[in-house]
Amino acid sequence: MIKKNVNIAVIGLGQVGNYLLNELNTKKKDIELKTGKSIKIVAISAKNKNKKRKFKINKSIFFNNPLDILKNKSIDVLFEVIGQSDGISKKIVETAIKNKIHVITPNKALISKHGDYLSRLAEMYKVNLEFEASVAGGIPILRTIKEGLATNKLNKVYGILNGTCNYILSEMEKSKDSFLNVLKKAQNLGYAEPGNPKLDLNGYDAFAKVRILSSLAFNNKISKKKCLMEGIENVEYKDIEIASQLNFKIKLLGITEIINGKLFERVHPALVKKDSYIGNVNGVMNAVIVEGVPVGESVLQGEGAGPSATSSALMSDLLSILRGNIKFPFGLPSNKRKNPIPYNEKNSSNSLYLRLEVKDKPGVLSEITTLLSKNKISIQRVIQTPYNKKKLASIVIITHKALEFRSQNLISSLKKNKNVVKKPVLIRLF
């Protein structure tokens, strides 16, 4: 039973941590009204005490070494908002749990890598490890799966899980601007990391979220198998334009499902129908679609990027703890969660969008169709656009469904072809 007066520590005062700290300070009365508990911020820590921040911090409770907080202060709830998958983030969370402190974190990198270990630890020390904010920002998807859909047998979860990528693709379509220019705009707006946004763009961020969703939805331990993960770095405006002409939009999707008892996880750009639900989720919005029995299809949508959405989920976790809910982090005891059996991604199949930049000369299209035929991939549609001044042409091919290993073999062959002048673009249809 959590006591009436609750001491809180916040470690990590970047955009999210600083916004969260302000929320905690300004909503104390609301929190007490809804939980009967009075909170007090007794310790904060970050790399730089004097950094200029949007909201002022109380320097009298600042600790240069975050681990000193756990030695010197009586903490009931700790927010870890640093964001590393290992290092100080893991050390803080591990030490806090062992000191019987409830932990709340938005750190999807940490949970997707060490969630099994940390959840066992939390169960052992009878404290909460909460991570609602690690997936889809302000959308309460994890609590929905753990509680709202707890008695359903889920078989598929998919959606738009990275607000940065969704903003970039939406803005490229809207402004007809290049990937790099729109990325700079996203950085200026705070939707993408100003320094190195690689983990958003290459699919890693979305994939970490997929692994957490898989574990919760299917009662599995977190998968460690290397799976299909592609980002949006190779998507150009011309791909968005051509997709639109074909009645599609391009979205970065995270998908996890059970196929014949085996777990199939992946993240990749996909062509989705313009009139589909997922095709109309734009900007920094996220959307998650859950399929199960008997519920059928459930859809949750909301902001997936930015400190306000993330802080909303962090505050939700805090109120859950303050109400005295000691829960299994992944919805059931660790010893009841099974090891997933991975599905062989090479056996999956998709229709494909292929864009090739080639030398504009006789016989090139014939060479390409021969390679498709050798890999047993049949063509549904071909669009050929010559660039007369450059003596080049763009060839776009939409295929019928093809096995993944055949499509990968095809790409390898096309890369070696001397008439293909740029890396081929492959986007799967969904």
ABEGO torsion letter per residue (X at the ends): XBBABBBBBBBEABAAAAAAAAAAAAAAAAAAAAAGBBBBBABBBBABAABBBABBBBAAABBABAAAAAAABBBABBBBAAGBABEAAAAAAAAAAAAGBBBBBABAAAAAAAAAAAAAAAAAAGBBBBAAAABGEABBAAAAAAAAAAABBBABBBEBABAAAAAAAAAAAAAGBBAAAAAAAAAAAGABBAABAAAAAAGAAAAAAAAAAAAAAAGBBBBABBBBBBBAAABBAAAAAAAAAAGBBBBBBBBBBBBGGBBBBBBBBBBBBAABAAAABBEABBBBBBBBOAAEBBBBBEBABEAAAAAAAAAAAAAAAAAGBBBBAAGBBAAABBBBBBBBAAABBBBBBBBBBBBBBBGAAAAAAAAAAAAGBBBABBBBBBBAAAGBBBBBBBBBBBBAAAAAAAAAAAAABAABABBBBBBBBX
